[in-house]
Amino acid sequence: MGVGVAGATVVLPADFATVVTESTVAVHGTVVQVASGLTGPRRTIESIVTVSVITPLKGTPGATVSFRVPNGQVGRYRRVMVGAPEFEAGDEVVVFLQGRAPAMPSLFGLSQGVYRVVRDGSSRALVTPPLMARGLAAERVVRGDPVRTPMPVDQFAREVRSVLERVR
């Protein structure tokens, strides 16, 4: 009988300031393409997500940014990684990316690095991820927590700038 190899991904919740300061690029934009393919010597499936930038929040991105996500589908094979978000063309998001060229960037902390923009009539707001830590102490996730109420996109952008100004 052979010995198998088990793998695991552990993502520790990061507070908002850590997500902002440790990301190299942050943008508000619209997903324009999601392309899955086989990568690396082990031929694992990854998706490359391309976002058309509406507003740069950190760094100096071009008109589009692309990043990799460890999931996707190639033919009849599908890779699903717990904690890795899925994207579709047309999704409006704010993403926080990490990594330096020449490597393709990835999301900060998988789902912690993506905020989904929701539309309510004519306004747009984003919802914070459920596991966004607010401090170092242990926390409970509470259904209906007012911290998770949608925040207008422009107010969120001001919060990002405020964190960056405090760090300088």
DSSP file (Angstrom, degrees, kcal/mol; ACC not computed):
  #  RESIDUE AA STRUCTURE BP1 BP2  ACC     N-H-->O    O-->H-N    N-H-->O    O-->H-N    TCO  KAPPA ALPHA  PHI   PSI    X-CA   Y-CA   Z-CA
    1    1 A M              0   0    0      0, 0.0     2,-0.1     0, 0.0     0, 0.0   0.000 360.0 360.0 360.0 133.7    0.0    0.0    0.0
    2    2 A G        -     0   0    0      1,-0.1     2,-0.5     0, 0.0     0, 0.0  -0.389 360.0-116.1 -84.9 163.0    1.4    3.4   -1.0
    3    3 A V        -     0   0    0     -2,-0.1     2,-0.2     2,-0.0    -1,-0.1  -0.872  29.2-147.4 -99.9 127.6    1.6    6.5    1.2
    4    4 A G        -     0   0    0     -2,-0.5     2,-0.5     1,-0.0     0, 0.0  -0.501  10.0-125.6 -90.5 162.2   -0.5    9.5    0.1
    5    5 A V        -     0   0    0     -2,-0.2     2,-0.4     2,-0.0    -1,-0.0  -0.928  20.5-159.1-109.5 130.2    0.3   13.1    0.5
    6    6 A A        -     0   0    0     -2,-0.5     2,-0.3     2,-0.0     0, 0.0  -0.868   7.8-167.8-107.6 142.3   -2.2   15.4    2.2
    7    7 A G        -     0   0    0     -2,-0.4     2,-0.3     2,-0.0    -2,-0.0  -0.903   4.3-174.1-126.3 157.6   -2.1   19.1    1.8
    8    8 A A        -     0   0    0     -2,-0.3     2,-0.5     2,-0.0    -2,-0.0  -0.994  16.7-144.3-148.4 151.1   -3.9   21.9    3.5
    9    9 A T        -     0   0    0     -2,-0.3     2,-0.5    73,-0.1    -2,-0.0  -0.981  15.3-168.9-116.9 127.4   -4.3   25.7    3.2
   10   10 A V        -     0   0    0     -2,-0.5     2,-0.5     2,-0.0    -2,-0.0  -0.974   3.1-175.1-118.1 123.0   -4.5   27.7    6.3
   11   11 A V        -     0   0    0     -2,-0.5    -2,-0.0    98,-0.1     3,-0.0  -0.971  13.7-149.8-119.0 117.6   -5.5   31.4    6.0
   12   12 A L        -     0   0    0     -2,-0.5     2,-0.0     1,-0.1    -2,-0.0  -0.699  30.1-105.3 -85.4 135.2   -5.4   33.4    9.2
   13   13 A P        -     0   0    0      0, 0.0     2,-0.4     0, 0.0   119,-0.1  -0.357  38.0-156.0 -59.7 134.8   -7.9   36.2    9.4
   14   14 A A        -     0   0    0    117,-0.2   119,-0.9    95,-0.1     2,-0.1  -0.870  15.2-117.2-112.2 146.0   -6.3   39.6    8.8
   15   15 A D  B  >  -a  133   0A   0     -2,-0.4     4,-2.0   117,-0.2     3,-0.4  -0.371  35.2-103.3 -75.6 165.1   -7.6   43.0   10.0
   16   16 A F  H  > S+     0   0    0    117,-0.6     4,-2.4     1,-0.2     5,-0.2   0.881 120.1  54.9 -58.4 -42.7   -8.5   45.6    7.4
   17   17 A A  H  > S+     0   0    0      1,-0.2     4,-2.8     2,-0.2    -1,-0.2   0.878 108.2  49.8 -60.9 -37.8   -5.3   47.6    8.0
   18   18 A T  H  > S+     0   0    0     -3,-0.4     4,-2.5     2,-0.2    -1,-0.2   0.919 109.2  50.8 -67.1 -43.5   -3.1   44.5    7.3
   19   19 A V  H  X S+     0   0    0     -4,-2.0     4,-0.7     1,-0.2    -2,-0.2   0.930 115.7  43.1 -58.3 -45.8   -5.0   43.7    4.1
   20   20 A V  H >< S+     0   0    0     -4,-2.4     3,-0.5     1,-0.2    -2,-0.2   0.946 118.7  41.3 -67.0 -49.8   -4.5   47.3    2.9
   21   21 A T  H 3< S+     0   0    0     -4,-2.8    -2,-0.2     1,-0.2    -1,-0.2   0.829 115.9  47.4 -73.6 -31.8   -0.9   47.7    3.9
   22   22 A E  H 3< S+     0   0    0     -4,-2.5     2,-0.3    -5,-0.2    -1,-0.2   0.525  92.9  92.5 -90.2  -4.2    0.4   44.3    2.9
   23   23 A S    <<  -     0   0    0     -4,-0.7    75,-0.3    -3,-0.5     3,-0.1  -0.633  62.3-154.8 -83.2 147.0   -1.2   44.3   -0.5
   24   24 A T  S    S+     0   0    0     73,-2.4     2,-0.3     1,-0.3    74,-0.2   0.776  79.7  19.4 -90.1 -29.7    0.9   45.7   -3.4
   25   25 A V  E     -B   97   0B   0     72,-1.5    72,-3.4    34,-0.1     2,-0.4  -0.998  60.7-177.6-141.1 141.2   -2.1   46.7   -5.6
   26   26 A A  E     +BC  96  58B   0     32,-1.8    31,-3.0    -2,-0.3    32,-2.0  -0.992  13.6 170.0-138.8 133.5   -5.7   47.4   -4.8
   27   27 A V  E     -BC  95  56B   0     68,-2.0    68,-2.4    -2,-0.4     2,-0.5  -0.980  32.0-139.3-141.8 153.0   -8.4   48.3   -7.4
   28   28 A H  E     +BC  94  55B   0     27,-2.8    26,-3.0    -2,-0.3    27,-2.3  -0.963  54.0 123.6-104.1 127.0  -12.1   48.7   -7.8
   29   29 A G  E     -BC  93  53B   0     64,-2.9    64,-2.7    -2,-0.5     2,-0.4  -0.932  57.1 -88.4-165.9-172.9  -13.1   47.3  -11.2
   30   30 A T  E     -BC  92  52B   0     22,-2.1    22,-3.1    -2,-0.3     2,-0.3  -0.957  37.9-117.9-119.2 132.2  -15.2   44.9  -13.3
   31   31 A V  E     + C   0  51B   0     60,-3.1    59,-3.2    -2,-0.4    20,-0.3  -0.531  34.4 172.5 -67.8 125.3  -14.2   41.3  -14.1
   32   32 A V  E     +     0   0B   0     18,-2.9     2,-0.3     1,-0.3    19,-0.2   0.642  61.8  13.4-108.4 -21.2  -13.8   41.1  -17.9
   33   33 A Q  E     - C   0  50B   0     17,-1.5    17,-2.8    55,-0.1     2,-0.4  -0.981  46.9-170.0-157.6 142.9  -12.4   37.6  -18.3
   34   34 A V  E     - C   0  49B   0     -2,-0.3     2,-0.5    15,-0.2    15,-0.2  -0.972  17.4-180.0-131.5 117.2  -11.8   34.4  -16.3
   35   35 A A  E     - C   0  48B   0     13,-2.4    13,-3.0    -2,-0.4     2,-0.3  -0.974  10.3-157.8-124.1 121.4   -9.6   31.8  -18.0
   36   36 A S  E     + C   0  47B   0     -2,-0.5     2,-0.3    11,-0.3    11,-0.2  -0.715  23.0 152.8 -97.1 147.3   -8.8   28.5  -16.4
   37   37 A G  E     - C   0  46B   0      9,-2.6     9,-2.4    -2,-0.3     2,-0.4  -0.977  46.0 -88.6-161.3 171.0   -5.8   26.4  -17.4
   38   38 A L  E     - C   0  45B   0     -2,-0.3     2,-0.3     7,-0.2     7,-0.2  -0.742  47.3-176.8 -88.6 134.4   -3.3   23.8  -16.2
   39   39 A T  E   > + C   0  44B   0      5,-2.9     5,-1.8    -2,-0.4     4,-0.3  -0.919  32.5   9.9-132.7 157.2   -0.2   25.2  -14.5
   40   40 A G  T > 5S-     0   0    0     -2,-0.3     3,-1.3     3,-0.2    -2,-0.0   0.187  94.6 -62.3  69.9 173.2    3.1   24.0  -13.1
   41   41 A P  T 3 5S+     0   0    0      0, 0.0    -1,-0.2     0, 0.0     0, 0.0   0.755 134.9  53.6 -66.6 -24.5    4.8   20.7  -13.2
   42   42 A R  T 3 5S-     0   0    0     -3,-0.1    -2,-0.2     2,-0.0    -3,-0.0   0.469 106.5-129.5 -89.1  -1.5    1.9   19.0  -11.3
   43   43 A R  T < 5 +     0   0    0     -3,-1.3    -3,-0.2    -4,-0.3     2,-0.2   0.920  41.8 174.2  56.1  50.4   -0.5   20.4  -13.8
   44   44 A T  E   < -C   39   0B   0     -5,-1.8    -5,-2.9    -6,-0.1     2,-0.5  -0.525  33.6-108.5 -84.6 157.0   -2.9   21.9  -11.3
   45   45 A I  E     +C   38   0B   0     -7,-0.2     2,-0.3    -2,-0.2    -7,-0.2  -0.740  43.1 166.5 -90.7 129.3   -5.9   24.0  -12.4
   46   46 A E  E     -C   37   0B   0     -9,-2.4    -9,-2.6    -2,-0.5     2,-0.4  -0.949  25.9-135.5-133.4 156.2   -5.8   27.7  -11.8
   47   47 A S  E     -CD  36  69B   0     22,-2.9    22,-2.4    -2,-0.3     2,-0.6  -0.921   6.8-147.6-112.1 141.3   -7.8   30.6  -13.2
   48   48 A I  E     -CD  35  68B   0    -13,-3.0   -13,-2.4    -2,-0.4     2,-0.5  -0.946  17.7-160.8-105.3 120.6   -6.5   33.9  -14.4
   49   49 A V  E     -CD  34  67B   0     18,-3.0    18,-2.0    -2,-0.6     2,-0.5  -0.881   2.1-159.8-105.8 129.0   -8.9   36.7  -13.7
   50   50 A T  E     -CD  33  66B   0    -17,-2.8   -18,-2.9    -2,-0.5   -17,-1.5  -0.943   7.2-167.1-112.4 128.4   -8.7   40.0  -15.6
   51   51 A V  E     -CD  31  65B   0     14,-3.2    14,-2.2    -2,-0.5     2,-0.6  -0.951  18.7-136.8-117.8 128.7  -10.3   43.1  -14.1
   52   52 A S  E     -CD  30  64B   0    -22,-3.1   -22,-2.1    -2,-0.4     2,-0.4  -0.757  34.4-122.3 -80.8 122.8  -10.9   46.4  -15.9
   53   53 A V  E     +C   29   0B   0     10,-2.7   -24,-0.3    -2,-0.6    -1,-0.0  -0.518  37.8 169.9 -77.1 124.7   -9.9   49.1  -13.5
   54   54 A I  E    S+     0   0B   0    -26,-3.0   -25,-0.2    -2,-0.4    -1,-0.2   0.840  78.6   3.3 -91.0 -50.1  -12.5   51.6  -12.6
   55   55 A T  E     -C   28   0B   0    -27,-2.3   -27,-2.8     0, 0.0     2,-0.4  -0.975  68.7-138.9-140.4 122.6  -10.5   53.2   -9.7
   56   56 A P  E     +C   27   0B   0      0, 0.0   -29,-0.2     0, 0.0     3,-0.1  -0.668  20.6 177.9 -77.1 135.1   -7.0   52.4   -8.5
   57   57 A L  E     +     0   0B   0    -31,-3.0     2,-0.3     1,-0.4   -30,-0.2   0.673  67.0   8.7-108.4 -26.6   -6.9   52.4   -4.7
   58   58 A K  E    S+C   26   0B   0    -32,-2.0   -32,-1.8   106,-0.0    -1,-0.4  -0.980 111.0   9.1-154.7 144.0   -3.2   51.4   -4.2
   59   59 A G  S    S-     0   0    0     -2,-0.3   -34,-0.1   -34,-0.2   -35,-0.0  -0.278  90.5 -73.2  81.4-171.4   -0.2   51.0   -6.4
   60   60 A T        +     0   0    0     -2,-0.1    -1,-0.1    -3,-0.0   -35,-0.1  -0.628  58.2 173.9-126.6  72.7    0.0   52.0  -10.1
   61   61 A P        -     0   0    0      0, 0.0     4,-0.1     0, 0.0    -2,-0.0  -0.318  26.2-125.0 -74.3 162.3   -2.0   49.5  -12.0
   62   62 A G        -     0   0    0      2,-0.6    -9,-0.1    -2,-0.0     3,-0.0   0.062  52.0 -67.7 -83.3-157.3   -2.7   49.8  -15.8
   63   63 A A  S    S+     0   0    0    -11,-0.1   -10,-2.7     1,-0.1     2,-0.3   0.769 123.5  23.9 -68.9 -25.8   -6.1   49.8  -17.4
   64   64 A T  E     -D   52   0B   0    -12,-0.3    -2,-0.6   -35,-0.0     2,-0.4  -0.957  67.1-157.3-134.8 156.4   -6.5   46.2  -16.4
   65   65 A V  E     -D   51   0B   0    -14,-2.2   -14,-3.2    -2,-0.3     2,-0.4  -0.983   7.9-159.9-129.1 145.9   -5.0   43.9  -13.7
   66   66 A S  E     +D   50   0B   0     -2,-0.4     2,-0.3   -16,-0.2   -16,-0.2  -0.961  13.9 170.6-124.6 145.0   -4.8   40.1  -13.9
   67   67 A F  E     -D   49   0B   0    -18,-2.0   -18,-3.0    -2,-0.4     2,-0.3  -0.965  28.4-112.9-148.2 162.1   -4.3   37.7  -11.0
   68   68 A R  E     -De  48 106B   0     37,-2.6    39,-0.7    -2,-0.3   -20,-0.2  -0.750  20.1-169.3-103.8 147.8   -4.4   34.0  -10.3
   69   69 A V  E     -D   47   0B   0    -22,-2.4   -22,-2.9    -2,-0.3     2,-2.4  -1.000  29.2-123.2-132.3 132.4   -6.9   32.1   -8.2
   70   70 A P  S    S+     0   0    0      0, 0.0     2,-0.3     0, 0.0   -24,-0.2  -0.343  83.3  65.6 -79.4  64.2   -6.4   28.4   -7.3
   71   71 A N        +     0   0    0     -2,-2.4     2,-0.3     9,-0.1    -2,-0.2  -0.960  51.3 108.3-162.7 172.8   -9.6   27.0   -8.8
   72   72 A G  E     -J   79   0C   0      7,-2.1     7,-3.1    -2,-0.3     2,-0.4  -0.868  52.3 -86.3 143.1-173.8  -11.3   26.5  -12.1
   73   73 A Q  E     -J   78   0C   0     -2,-0.3     2,-0.5     5,-0.2   -37,-0.2  -0.998  23.1-177.6-138.7 132.7  -12.4   24.0  -14.7
   74   74 A V  E >   -J   77   0C   0      3,-2.7     3,-2.1    -2,-0.4     2,-0.2  -0.962  69.2 -49.5-128.2 111.4  -10.5   22.5  -17.6
   75   75 A G  T 3  S-     0   0    0     -2,-0.5     0, 0.0     1,-0.3     0, 0.0  -0.432 123.5 -18.4  61.5-128.9  -12.6   20.1  -19.7
   76   76 A R  T 3  S+     0   0    0     -2,-0.2     2,-0.4    -3,-0.1    -1,-0.3   0.455 120.3  93.8 -88.9   0.2  -14.3   17.7  -17.4
   77   77 A Y  E <   -J   74   0C   0     -3,-2.1    -3,-2.7     2,-0.0     2,-0.4  -0.795  52.7-175.1 -99.9 134.8  -11.9   18.4  -14.5
   78   78 A R  E     -J   73   0C   0     -2,-0.4     2,-0.5    -5,-0.2    -5,-0.2  -0.984  12.3-155.9-130.0 136.9  -12.7   21.0  -11.9
   79   79 A R  E     -J   72   0C   0     -7,-3.1    -7,-2.1    -2,-0.4     2,-0.5  -0.961  12.0-177.5-113.1 126.7  -10.6   22.2   -9.0
   80   80 A V        -     0   0    0     -2,-0.5     2,-0.5    -9,-0.2    -9,-0.1  -0.989   3.3-171.1-123.6 122.9  -12.3   23.7   -6.0
   81   81 A M    >   -     0   0    0     -2,-0.5     3,-2.1     3,-0.2     2,-0.1  -0.965  29.0-118.4-115.7 126.1  -10.3   25.1   -3.1
   82   82 A V  T 3  S+     0   0    0     -2,-0.5   -73,-0.1     1,-0.3    -2,-0.0  -0.397 101.5  20.6 -60.4 129.9  -12.0   26.1    0.1
   83   83 A G  T 3  S+     0   0    0      1,-0.3    28,-1.3    -2,-0.1    -1,-0.3   0.237  93.8 115.7  94.2 -13.4  -11.5   29.8    0.7
   84   84 A A    <   -     0   0    0     -3,-2.1    -1,-0.3    26,-0.2    -3,-0.2  -0.806  62.5-135.1 -91.2 120.0  -10.7   30.6   -3.0
   85   85 A P        -     0   0    0      0, 0.0     2,-0.4     0, 0.0    -4,-0.1  -0.294  10.0-133.9 -72.7 158.0  -13.4   32.9   -4.4
   86   86 A E        -     0   0    0    -14,-0.0     2,-0.3     2,-0.0   -14,-0.0  -0.868  19.3-160.4-110.5 148.2  -14.9   32.3   -7.9
   87   87 A F        -     0   0    0     -2,-0.4     2,-0.3     4,-0.0   -53,-0.0  -0.901   7.6-165.6-127.5 153.8  -15.4   35.1  -10.4
   88   88 A E    >   -     0   0    0     -2,-0.3     3,-2.2   -55,-0.0   -57,-0.2  -0.975  40.5 -89.9-133.5 149.4  -17.6   35.6  -13.5
   89   89 A A  T 3  S+     0   0    0     -2,-0.3   -57,-0.2     1,-0.3     3,-0.1  -0.343 115.4  34.2 -55.1 135.8  -17.3   38.2  -16.2
   90   90 A G  T 3  S+     0   0    0    -59,-3.2    -1,-0.3     1,-0.4     2,-0.1   0.158  81.7 136.0 100.4 -17.4  -19.4   41.2  -15.2
   91   91 A D    <   -     0   0    0     -3,-2.2   -60,-3.1   -60,-0.1     2,-0.5  -0.425  47.6-144.1 -62.3 134.5  -18.7   40.9  -11.4
   92   92 A E  E     +B   30   0B   0     25,-0.4    25,-2.6   -62,-0.2     2,-0.3  -0.915  36.1 157.5-101.0 126.4  -17.9   44.3   -9.9
   93   93 A V  E     -BF  29 116B   0    -64,-2.7   -64,-2.9    -2,-0.5     2,-0.5  -0.914  45.1-134.5-143.4 162.1  -15.3   43.9   -7.2
   94   94 A V  E     -BF  28 115B   0     21,-2.3    21,-2.7    -2,-0.3     2,-0.4  -1.000  35.2-169.5-115.9 125.1  -12.6   45.6   -5.1
   95   95 A V  E     -BF  27 114B   0    -68,-2.4   -68,-2.0    -2,-0.5     2,-0.5  -0.928  19.3-155.5-121.5 143.1   -9.5   43.4   -5.0
   96   96 A F  E     -B   26   0B   0     17,-2.7    12,-2.8    -2,-0.4     2,-0.3  -0.976  23.6-166.2-113.8 119.7   -6.4   43.5   -2.9
   97   97 A L  E     -BG  25 107B   0    -72,-3.4   -73,-2.4    -2,-0.5   -72,-1.5  -0.778  10.0-165.0-112.9 150.7   -3.5   41.8   -4.6
   98   98 A Q  E     + G   0 106B   0      8,-2.9     8,-2.3    -2,-0.3     2,-0.1  -0.935  41.0  73.5-129.7 156.4   -0.1   40.6   -3.4
   99   99 A G        -     0   0    0     -2,-0.3     2,-0.3     6,-0.2   -75,-0.1  -0.248  59.4-115.0 119.4 152.0    3.0   39.6   -5.3
  100  100 A R    >   -     0   0    0     -2,-0.1     3,-1.4     4,-0.1    -2,-0.0  -0.904  46.2 -60.9-122.1 148.6    5.7   41.2   -7.3
  101  101 A A  T 3  S+     0   0    0     -2,-0.3     3,-0.1     1,-0.3    -2,-0.0  -0.307 112.9  36.5 -58.6 146.3    6.7   41.0  -11.0
  102  102 A P  T 3  S+     0   0    0      0, 0.0    -1,-0.3     0, 0.0     2,-0.1  -0.994 109.5  75.4 -87.6  -0.7    7.6   38.8  -12.8
  103  103 A A  S <  S-     0   0    0     -3,-1.4     0, 0.0     1,-0.1     0, 0.0  -0.396  90.3-109.6 -70.5 147.7    5.2   36.5  -10.8
  104  104 A M        -     0   0    0     -3,-0.1   -37,-0.1     1,-0.1    -4,-0.1  -0.624  41.1-115.6 -73.6 130.9    1.5   36.8  -11.4
  105  105 A P        -     0   0    0      0, 0.0   -37,-2.6     0, 0.0     2,-0.3  -0.166  28.4-157.0 -64.8 163.0   -0.2   38.4   -8.4
  106  106 A S  E     -eG  68  98B   0     -8,-2.3    -8,-2.9   -39,-0.2   -37,-0.1  -0.876  30.8 -81.9-132.4 166.9   -2.7   36.6   -6.2
  107  107 A L  E >   - G   0  97B   0    -39,-0.7     3,-1.1    -2,-0.3     2,-0.5  -0.426  49.0-106.5 -68.1 143.0   -5.5   37.7   -3.9
  108  108 A F  T 3 >S-     0   0    0    -12,-2.8     5,-0.5     1,-0.3   -12,-0.1  -0.611  99.5 -12.5 -68.8 119.2   -4.4   38.7   -0.4
  109  109 A G  T > 5S-     0   0    0     -2,-0.5     3,-2.3     3,-0.2    -1,-0.3   0.843 105.3 -98.4  59.0  37.8   -5.6   35.9    1.9
  110  110 A L  G X 5S+     0   0    0     -3,-1.1     3,-1.5     1,-0.3   -26,-0.2  -0.346 110.8  12.9  53.1-113.0   -7.8   34.3   -0.8
  111  111 A S  G > 5S+     0   0    0    -28,-1.3     3,-1.4     1,-0.3    -1,-0.3   0.704 119.1  71.4 -68.6 -18.5  -11.3   35.5    0.0
  112  112 A Q  G < 5S+     0   0    0     -3,-2.3    -1,-0.3     1,-0.3    -3,-0.2   0.753  93.7  57.7 -67.0 -21.1  -10.1   38.2    2.4
  113  113 A G  G < <S+     0   0    0     -3,-1.5   -17,-2.7    -5,-0.5     2,-0.4   0.255  96.6  72.7 -95.0  13.1   -8.7   40.1   -0.6
  114  114 A V  E <   -F   95   0B   0     -3,-1.4     2,-0.5   -19,-0.2   -19,-0.2  -0.992  52.9-172.6-133.0 133.8  -12.0   40.5   -2.5
  115  115 A Y  E     -F   94   0B   0    -21,-2.7   -21,-2.3    -2,-0.4     2,-0.4  -0.990  21.3-137.9-120.7 127.2  -15.0   42.7   -1.7
  116  116 A R  E     -FH  93 127B   0     11,-0.6    11,-1.5    -2,-0.5     2,-0.5  -0.691  11.0-138.6 -87.9 134.2  -18.1   42.2   -3.8
  117  117 A V  E     - H   0 126B   0    -25,-2.6   -25,-0.4    -2,-0.4     2,-0.4  -0.812  20.1-165.2 -92.7 128.5  -20.0   45.3   -5.0
  118  118 A V  E     - H   0 125B   0      7,-3.8     7,-2.6    -2,-0.5     2,-0.5  -0.869  12.4-134.1-113.2 148.0  -23.8   44.9   -4.8
  119  119 A R  E     - H   0 124B   0     -2,-0.4     2,-0.4     5,-0.2     5,-0.2  -0.860  17.8-177.6-104.5 134.5  -26.3   47.2   -6.4
  120  120 A D  E >   - H   0 123B   0      3,-2.6     3,-1.7    -2,-0.5     2,-0.5  -0.833  68.4 -60.1-128.2  91.4  -29.3   48.6   -4.6
  121  121 A G  T 3  S-     0   0    0     -2,-0.4     0, 0.0     1,-0.3     0, 0.0  -0.597 119.8 -15.8  69.7-119.9  -31.2   50.6   -7.1
  122  122 A S  T 3  S+     0   0    0     -2,-0.5    -1,-0.3    -3,-0.1     2,-0.2   0.529 122.8  83.6 -95.0  -6.8  -28.9   53.3   -8.4
  123  123 A S  E <   -H  120   0B   0     -3,-1.7    -3,-2.6    29,-0.0     2,-0.4  -0.635  62.8-149.0 -99.0 157.1  -26.4   53.0   -5.6
  124  124 A R  E     +H  119   0B   0     -2,-0.2    29,-1.4    -5,-0.2     2,-0.3  -0.973  21.5 165.7-123.6 138.0  -23.4   50.6   -5.3
  125  125 A A  E     -HI 118 152B   0     -7,-2.6    -7,-3.8    -2,-0.4     2,-0.3  -0.952  24.3-131.0-144.1 162.2  -22.0   49.3   -2.0
  126  126 A L  E     -HI 117 151B   0     25,-3.0    25,-2.8    -2,-0.3     2,-0.4  -0.888  10.4-138.9-120.3 155.2  -19.7   46.5   -0.9
  127  127 A V  E     -H  116   0B   0    -11,-1.5   -11,-0.6    -2,-0.3    22,-0.1  -0.903  23.7-121.9-110.4 133.8  -20.1   43.9    1.8
  128  128 A T        -     0   0    0     -2,-0.4   -13,-0.1    21,-0.2   -16,-0.1  -0.434  36.6 -97.5 -72.7 148.2  -17.1   43.0    4.0
  129  129 A P    >   -     0   0    0      0, 0.0     3,-1.2     0, 0.0    -1,-0.1  -0.306  32.3-118.5 -61.2 150.2  -16.0   39.4    4.0
  130  130 A P  T 3  S+     0   0    0      0, 0.0    -2,-0.1     0, 0.0   -18,-0.0   0.746 109.2  48.9 -65.9 -23.8  -17.4   37.3    6.9
  131  131 A L  T 3  S+     0   0    0      2,-0.1     2,-0.9    10,-0.1  -117,-0.2  -0.050  71.3 135.6-109.2  34.0  -13.9   36.5    8.3
  132  132 A M    <   -     0   0    0     -3,-1.2  -117,-0.2  -119,-0.1  -116,-0.1  -0.722  50.2-139.5 -81.7 109.8  -12.4   40.0    8.4
  133  133 A A  B     -a   15   0A   0   -119,-0.9  -117,-0.6    -2,-0.9     3,-0.1  -0.372  15.3-163.7 -70.5 147.6  -10.8   40.3   11.8
  134  134 A R        -     0   0    0      3,-0.2     2,-0.3  -119,-0.2    -1,-0.1   0.462  69.4 -14.5-108.1  -5.7  -11.0   43.6   13.6
  135  135 A G  S    S-     0   0    0      2,-0.2    -1,-0.1     1,-0.0     4,-0.1  -0.918  79.6 -79.1-171.0-166.6   -8.2   43.0   16.1
  136  136 A L  S    S+     0   0    0     -2,-0.3     3,-0.1    -3,-0.1     2,-0.0   0.686  93.8  90.1 -89.7 -20.0   -5.9   40.4   17.6
  137  137 A A  S    S-     0   0    0      1,-0.1    -2,-0.2    -3,-0.0    -3,-0.2  -0.329  91.0 -88.5 -77.1 159.5   -8.4   38.9   20.1
  138  138 A A        -     0   0    0     -5,-0.1     2,-0.3    -2,-0.0    -1,-0.1  -0.393  50.4-164.0 -63.9 142.9  -10.7   35.9   19.3
  139  139 A E        -     0   0    0     -3,-0.1     2,-0.4    -4,-0.1    -1,-0.0  -0.933  16.2-130.8-131.9 153.4  -14.0   37.0   17.8
  140  140 A R        -     0   0    0     -2,-0.3     2,-0.6     2,-0.0     0, 0.0  -0.832  19.7-131.2 -99.5 142.3  -17.4   35.5   17.2
  141  141 A V        -     0   0    0     -2,-0.4     2,-0.5   -10,-0.0   -10,-0.1  -0.854  29.6-164.7 -90.9 120.7  -19.1   35.8   13.8
  142  142 A V    >   -     0   0    0     -2,-0.6     3,-1.8     0, 0.0     2,-0.1  -0.919  21.1-118.8-115.3 128.6  -22.6   37.0   14.5
  143  143 A R  T 3  S+     0   0    0     -2,-0.5    -2,-0.0     1,-0.3     0, 0.0  -0.420 101.7  17.4 -62.1 132.8  -25.5   36.8   12.0
  144  144 A G  T 3  S+     0   0    0      1,-0.2    -1,-0.3    -2,-0.1     5,-0.1   0.598  82.9 172.4  80.6  11.3  -26.8   40.3   11.2
  145  145 A D    X   -     0   0    0     -3,-1.8     3,-2.0     1,-0.2    -1,-0.2  -0.333  34.1-137.8 -54.6 125.3  -23.6   42.0   12.6
  146  146 A P  G >  S+     0   0    0      0, 0.0     3,-1.5     0, 0.0    -1,-0.2   0.725 100.2  70.3 -62.8 -20.0  -23.9   45.7   11.8
  147  147 A V  G 3  S+     0   0    0      1,-0.3   -19,-0.2   -19,-0.0    -2,-0.1   0.786  95.0  56.4 -64.4 -25.3  -20.3   45.7   10.8
  148  148 A R  G <  S+     0   0    0     -3,-2.0    -1,-0.3   -21,-0.1     3,-0.1   0.238  78.0 121.4 -92.8  13.9  -21.2   43.6    7.8
  149  149 A T  S <  S-     0   0    0     -3,-1.5   -21,-0.2     1,-0.1   -23,-0.1  -0.489  78.8 -86.0 -73.2 149.4  -23.8   46.1    6.4
  150  150 A P        -     0   0    0      0, 0.0   -23,-0.2     0, 0.0    -1,-0.1  -0.253  43.0-152.5 -58.0 140.6  -23.1   47.3    2.9
  151  151 A M  E     -I  126   0B   0    -25,-2.8   -25,-3.0    -3,-0.1     5,-0.1  -0.953  24.3-106.0-116.1 132.0  -20.7   50.3    2.7
  152  152 A P  E  >  -I  125   0B   0      0, 0.0     4,-2.2     0, 0.0   -27,-0.3  -0.252  29.4-121.9 -54.6 143.6  -20.8   52.8   -0.2
  153  153 A V  H  > S+     0   0    0    -29,-1.4     4,-2.3     1,-0.2     5,-0.2   0.879 111.1  51.1 -58.9 -41.9  -17.9   52.3   -2.6
  154  154 A D  H  > S+     0   0    0      1,-0.2     4,-1.8     2,-0.2    -1,-0.2   0.874 109.4  50.3 -67.1 -35.5  -16.7   55.9   -2.2
  155  155 A Q  H  > S+     0   0    0     -3,-0.2     4,-2.0     2,-0.2    -1,-0.2   0.898 110.0  51.2 -66.0 -40.0  -16.7   55.6    1.6
  156  156 A F  H  X S+     0   0    0     -4,-2.2     4,-2.2     2,-0.2    -2,-0.2   0.912 107.9  52.4 -62.1 -43.0  -14.7   52.3    1.3
  157  157 A A  H  X S+     0   0    0     -4,-2.3     4,-2.4     1,-0.2    -1,-0.2   0.890 108.0  51.5 -61.0 -39.3  -12.2   54.0   -0.9
  158  158 A R  H  X S+     0   0    0     -4,-1.8     4,-2.5     2,-0.2    -1,-0.2   0.887 107.5  53.0 -63.8 -38.5  -11.8   56.8    1.8
  159  159 A E  H  X S+     0   0    0     -4,-2.0     4,-2.1     2,-0.2    -2,-0.2   0.910 109.1  49.2 -62.1 -42.3  -11.2   54.0    4.4
  160  160 A V  H  X S+     0   0    0     -4,-2.2     4,-2.2     1,-0.2    -2,-0.2   0.946 112.5  47.0 -61.8 -48.5   -8.4   52.6    2.3
  161  161 A R  H  X S+     0   0    0     -4,-2.4     4,-2.3     1,-0.2    -2,-0.2   0.876 109.5  55.0 -61.4 -37.8   -6.8   56.0    1.8
  162  162 A S  H  X S+     0   0    0     -4,-2.5     4,-1.9     2,-0.2    -1,-0.2   0.916 108.0  48.1 -62.4 -43.8   -7.1   56.7    5.5
  163  163 A V  H  X S+     0   0    0     -4,-2.1     4,-1.3     1,-0.2    -2,-0.2   0.925 112.1  49.7 -61.7 -44.7   -5.2   53.5    6.4
  164  164 A L  H  X S+     0   0    0     -4,-2.2     4,-1.1     1,-0.2    -2,-0.2   0.859 109.6  51.2 -64.8 -35.6   -2.5   54.3    3.8
  165  165 A E  H  < S+     0   0    0     -4,-2.3    -1,-0.2     1,-0.2    -2,-0.2   0.873 107.1  53.3 -68.9 -37.1   -2.1   57.8    5.2
  166  166 A R  H  < S+     0   0    0     -4,-1.9    -1,-0.2     1,-0.2    -2,-0.2   0.812 107.2  53.1 -66.1 -29.8   -1.7   56.5    8.8
  167  167 A V  H  <        0   0    0     -4,-1.3    -1,-0.2     1,-0.2    -2,-0.2   0.803 360.0 360.0 -77.0 -29.5    1.1   54.2    7.7
  168  168 A R     <        0   0    0     -4,-1.1    -1,-0.2    -3,-0.2    -2,-0.1   0.493 360.0 360.0 -64.2 360.0    3.1   56.9    6.0
